[in-house]
Amino acid sequence: MSSRAAHDGMRVTAPNSGAITLTGFLVEAHRSAGDKVALRIKREDQWHELTYAELLGASQRLARELVDDGRQPGAKVVLFANSRPEWVVAYFACAAAGLTVVPLDPQTPLAEVRAVGEFTDAHLYFTTEVSQAALERELLGQWEQDCALTVCDLASVNHYGDRPPDEVMDRADPDDPASIIFTSGTAVDPKGAVLSHANFLANVAGVAALLEPLATDRFLSVLPLNAAFEFSSGLLIPLSVGASLTYAGSLNPRRILD
């Protein structure tokens, strides 16, 4: 492992000292925006917010827990939840730990979630409290054969308000797979597109060149983050300039307008 000197006394530990990965991208976003609000969502009439510093700190804390738990680079992780700040924390944590995320639409039938998990040989699932019990029942047969299988509630990262560590962990290289994006109908014949860290960041550069985002912009995310378009344009683009992003939390038009 080599270390790359960074601004503000922060170092990124990565396999490639010049790597441009999603973790490196987040570090740069934090340097630019610091304590500015990155992500926010309204729950029970109260706003819950994560600053850029807290986003980096929370994702790094979870990444270290994943590594301490024995998760190896290249391992697959199913992320089965609606768009929310915790989704983003979990994704960046997996990216920093060198894991490959398999994001699924929250409306995906549980049998299809299980099929995709088996197809990708995933041993870790992130989901919501609403879906956790039902998903665990669906995975019971697989659980009996795989004692390492784990289903985690994303709410467990809610208390991760840590400041960023002095040394940021990054076990990925730019060409490592960041996501495997699946289309519908995968319960019978799973088909996934593998996208690397570099692929996503190339998307960001391409979109920003045509439609330049500003730090003063405020984004509203309505589409599910499992889609490559929303992940790139609805998440990475705002973060790339230090803008603030709000999650609708509902597809109800009245609630969105509120």
Backbone torsions as a table, in degrees:
resi	resn	phi	psi	omega
1	MET	NA	142.3	177.6
2	SER	-122.0	159.3	-178.5
3	SER	-113.8	143.8	177.9
4	ARG	-113.5	125.1	177.0
5	ALA	-65.7	143.9	-177.2
6	ALA	-137.4	167.3	178.0
7	HIS	-68.5	163.2	174.5
8	ASP	59.0	24.1	176.8
9	GLY	74.6	9.4	-178.6
10	MET	-99.2	135.3	178.3
11	ARG	-117.9	147.0	175.6
12	VAL	-109.4	121.9	177.7
13	THR	-95.1	116.8	-173.6
14	ALA	-146.0	157.9	177.0
15	PRO	-61.1	-34.0	-179.3
16	ASN	-118.1	117.4	-173.9
17	SER	-62.9	-20.8	179.1
18	GLY	-105.7	18.5	-172.7
19	ALA	-65.6	137.4	170.7
20	ILE	-109.9	97.2	-178.5
21	THR	-117.7	178.5	177.5
22	LEU	-65.8	-30.3	175.9
23	THR	-69.3	-44.4	176.1
24	GLY	-59.8	-38.8	176.4
25	PHE	-60.1	-44.6	-179.5
26	LEU	-67.7	-36.6	176.7
27	VAL	-61.1	-44.0	178.9
28	GLU	-64.0	-38.9	178.2
29	ALA	-63.1	-40.8	178.9
30	HIS	-64.8	-41.4	179.0
31	ARG	-60.9	-36.8	-177.3
32	SER	-78.6	-38.2	-171.0
33	ALA	-108.3	-25.8	174.7
34	GLY	55.6	-112.4	-174.7
35	ASP	-92.3	13.0	174.7
36	LYS	-72.4	147.7	179.1
37	VAL	-66.9	126.2	177.6
38	ALA	-96.0	-49.9	-174.2
39	LEU	-130.2	143.0	177.3
40	ARG	-149.8	151.3	177.3
41	ILE	-150.4	146.9	-179.5
42	LYS	-100.3	124.0	179.2
43	ARG	-131.1	125.2	179.3
44	GLU	51.0	47.2	176.3
45	ASP	65.5	17.0	176.1
46	GLN	-126.3	138.8	178.7
47	TRP	-84.5	132.9	175.1
48	HIS	-114.7	125.7	-172.7
49	GLU	-127.5	150.1	172.6
50	LEU	-126.7	125.6	174.7
51	THR	-79.2	170.7	176.9
52	TYR	-61.6	-39.2	178.8
53	ALA	-64.6	-43.0	-179.8
54	GLU	-68.6	-35.5	177.7
55	LEU	-62.8	-46.3	178.1
56	LEU	-66.0	-43.4	-180.0
57	GLY	-63.3	-43.7	-178.9
58	ALA	-65.9	-43.6	-178.7
59	SER	-67.7	-35.0	178.4
60	GLN	-69.3	-38.8	178.7
61	ARG	-63.2	-45.0	179.4
62	LEU	-67.2	-37.4	178.5
63	ALA	-59.6	-42.7	-179.9
64	ARG	-67.3	-35.1	176.3
65	GLU	-65.7	-38.8	178.0
66	LEU	-63.7	-42.5	179.0
67	VAL	-66.6	-43.5	179.0
68	ASP	-63.2	-26.1	179.5
69	ASP	-81.8	-0.5	176.1
70	GLY	92.9	11.4	179.3
71	ARG	-70.8	125.8	-174.9
72	GLN	-95.4	149.1	176.4
73	PRO	-53.4	137.1	-179.4
74	GLY	91.7	-12.8	178.4
75	ALA	-64.7	150.0	-176.2
76	LYS	-96.5	141.9	179.7
77	VAL	-131.0	124.6	176.9
78	VAL	-86.9	127.9	177.6
79	LEU	-114.6	102.4	-170.7
80	PHE	-119.4	87.7	-175.8
81	ALA	-164.9	162.2	175.5
82	ASN	-77.3	165.9	-177.0
83	SER	-66.6	130.5	-177.5
84	ARG	-168.2	162.3	179.0
85	PRO	-56.5	-37.1	-179.1
86	GLU	-64.4	-31.2	176.0
87	TRP	-59.6	-45.6	-177.6
88	VAL	-66.2	-42.5	178.0
89	VAL	-58.7	-48.3	-178.6
90	ALA	-62.4	-40.9	-178.7
91	TYR	-63.6	-51.1	-178.4
92	PHE	-65.1	-30.2	175.8
93	ALA	-64.7	-46.3	179.1
94	CYS	-63.0	-40.5	179.4
95	ALA	-61.6	-42.9	-179.8
96	ALA	-66.5	-34.4	-180.0
97	ALA	-79.8	-2.2	179.1
98	GLY	81.7	16.1	-179.8
99	LEU	-89.3	160.4	178.0
100	THR	-107.1	123.4	-176.9
101	VAL	-89.9	135.3	173.2
102	VAL	-111.2	91.1	-177.1
103	PRO	-82.3	135.1	-179.0
104	LEU	-124.5	146.3	177.1
105	ASP	-59.5	136.7	-179.0
106	PRO	-63.3	-14.7	177.8
107	GLN	-91.6	2.7	-179.7
108	THR	-64.3	130.2	176.7
109	PRO	-56.9	144.7	-175.9
110	LEU	-60.6	-35.0	178.4
111	ALA	-62.9	-34.6	178.5
112	GLU	-72.7	-37.0	176.0
113	VAL	-59.9	-45.7	179.4
114	ARG	-62.4	-42.8	-178.6
115	ALA	-62.4	-42.2	179.3
116	VAL	-66.7	-41.1	178.3
117	GLY	-61.0	-42.0	178.4
118	GLU	-67.8	-40.9	-178.0
119	PHE	-63.3	-38.7	-178.2
120	THR	-91.6	-2.7	-178.0
121	ASP	60.8	44.0	178.4
122	ALA	-79.7	138.6	178.3
123	HIS	-117.1	0.4	-179.2
124	LEU	-136.3	132.5	179.2
125	TYR	-125.6	132.8	169.8
126	PHE	-108.4	130.3	179.4
127	THR	-148.6	-168.4	-179.0
128	THR	-105.4	166.1	178.6
129	GLU	-58.8	-34.5	-178.9
130	VAL	-64.3	-36.3	-174.1
131	SER	-99.9	-12.6	-170.0
132	GLN	-60.6	-50.2	-176.3
133	ALA	-62.5	-44.2	-179.0
134	ALA	-66.2	-38.3	178.7
135	LEU	-67.1	-39.9	178.4
136	GLU	-62.3	-38.5	177.1
137	ARG	-65.2	-40.1	-179.8
138	GLU	-65.0	-32.5	-176.8
139	LEU	-92.2	6.0	-173.8
140	LEU	-55.8	-44.5	-179.9
141	GLY	-62.1	-40.9	178.2
142	GLN	-68.5	-35.9	-179.7
143	TRP	-60.1	-37.1	-178.3
144	GLU	-65.7	-23.6	-179.7
145	GLN	-101.1	-14.8	-175.3
146	ASP	-132.9	93.3	-176.8
147	CYS	-70.0	-14.0	-179.8
148	ALA	-86.7	-6.7	-178.8
149	LEU	-62.9	132.4	-177.2
150	THR	-134.1	135.6	174.8
151	VAL	-117.4	120.8	-175.6
152	CYS	-115.0	140.2	175.1
153	ASP	-84.2	126.1	-179.2
154	LEU	-60.7	-22.1	179.1
155	ALA	-61.4	-18.9	-178.4
156	SER	-67.2	-16.3	179.6
157	VAL	-96.9	5.0	-178.6
158	ASN	-61.1	-31.7	-176.2
159	HIS	-89.1	6.3	-177.4
160	TYR	-82.5	78.3	179.1
161	GLY	-104.7	29.2	-174.9
162	ASP	-67.7	152.0	169.1
163	ARG	-76.3	156.9	179.8
164	PRO	-62.9	143.8	177.3
165	PRO	-72.5	160.9	178.2
166	ASP	-65.5	-35.0	178.0
167	GLU	-115.0	115.0	-177.0
168	VAL	-88.4	128.6	179.7
169	MET	-82.9	135.8	175.7
170	ASP	-149.2	103.7	-176.7
171	ARG	-96.0	13.3	-176.7
172	ALA	-108.2	159.2	168.6
173	ASP	-112.0	159.5	-177.1
174	PRO	-55.6	-35.0	-176.6
175	ASP	-89.4	0.6	176.6
176	ASP	-69.6	145.9	177.2
177	PRO	-62.8	128.1	175.5
178	ALA	-97.6	-39.9	-178.7
179	SER	-140.8	153.5	165.9
180	ILE	-119.4	111.9	-175.6
181	ILE	-96.3	122.4	-179.4
182	PHE	-104.5	146.4	173.5
183	THR	-91.9	175.3	-179.7
184	SER	-70.8	163.3	178.4
185	GLY	81.1	19.5	-174.1
186	THR	-81.1	-6.8	-179.4
187	ALA	-64.7	-30.5	-178.7
188	VAL	-95.2	-48.8	-175.8
189	ASP	-138.2	83.3	-176.0
190	PRO	-60.3	131.9	175.8
191	LYS	-133.9	122.8	-178.3
192	GLY	-129.4	145.1	175.6
193	ALA	-100.8	126.4	-179.1
194	VAL	-90.4	124.2	178.9
195	LEU	-120.1	130.1	-178.2
196	SER	-88.4	171.9	173.9
197	HIS	-57.1	-44.6	-179.0
198	ALA	-63.9	-37.2	178.1
199	ASN	-58.7	-49.0	-178.6
200	PHE	-63.1	-42.8	-177.8
201	LEU	-71.6	-27.1	172.9
202	ALA	-67.8	-37.7	175.7
203	ASN	-60.3	-43.2	179.8
204	VAL	-60.9	-46.3	-179.2
205	ALA	-63.1	-39.9	-179.3
206	GLY	-66.1	-45.1	-179.9
207	VAL	-67.3	-43.6	-177.8
208	ALA	-63.5	-29.3	179.7
209	ALA	-69.8	-28.3	-178.3
210	LEU	-96.0	-33.7	-177.8
211	LEU	-136.4	87.2	-171.8
212	GLU	-68.2	119.8	176.8
213	PRO	-80.3	157.4	180.0
214	LEU	-121.5	151.7	179.3
215	ALA	-63.4	-23.9	-179.9
216	THR	-84.8	-6.0	178.6
217	ASP	-67.7	149.5	172.6
218	ARG	-122.4	123.6	-175.8
219	PHE	-103.3	143.3	173.1
220	LEU	-115.5	119.1	-178.9
221	SER	-97.1	120.8	-179.7
222	VAL	-116.2	-37.2	-177.7
223	LEU	-73.9	155.1	178.4
224	PRO	-69.2	141.3	-176.2
225	LEU	-72.6	-11.6	179.1
226	ASN	-69.1	-18.5	178.4
227	ALA	-79.1	134.2	-178.3
228	ALA	-59.6	-35.3	179.9
229	PHE	-62.8	-49.1	-178.4
230	GLU	-68.9	-37.2	179.2
231	PHE	-62.5	-43.0	-178.8
232	SER	-76.4	-54.9	-173.4
233	SER	-82.9	-31.1	-175.7
234	GLY	-96.1	-9.8	178.7
235	LEU	-125.4	-60.1	-174.5
236	LEU	-67.0	-38.5	179.3
237	ILE	-60.2	-51.2	176.9
238	PRO	-58.4	-43.2	-178.6
239	LEU	-65.4	-28.6	-175.7
240	SER	-65.9	-21.9	-178.7
241	VAL	-118.3	5.1	179.7
242	GLY	77.9	27.7	177.5
243	ALA	-81.3	169.5	177.9
244	SER	-103.4	140.9	-174.7
245	LEU	-124.9	128.4	179.2
246	THR	-111.9	133.0	175.5
247	TYR	-93.5	132.8	-175.4
248	ALA	-63.9	-36.8	-180.0
249	GLY	77.1	-7.9	-179.3
250	SER	-163.4	152.0	174.9
251	LEU	-96.6	4.7	177.4
252	ASN	-70.9	120.2	-176.3
253	PRO	-56.4	-37.2	-179.3
254	ARG	-65.3	-42.5	-179.6
255	ARG	-67.9	-35.9	178.3
256	ILE	-63.9	-43.2	-179.9
257	LEU	-67.1	-29.7	178.2
258	ASP	-68.6	NA	NA
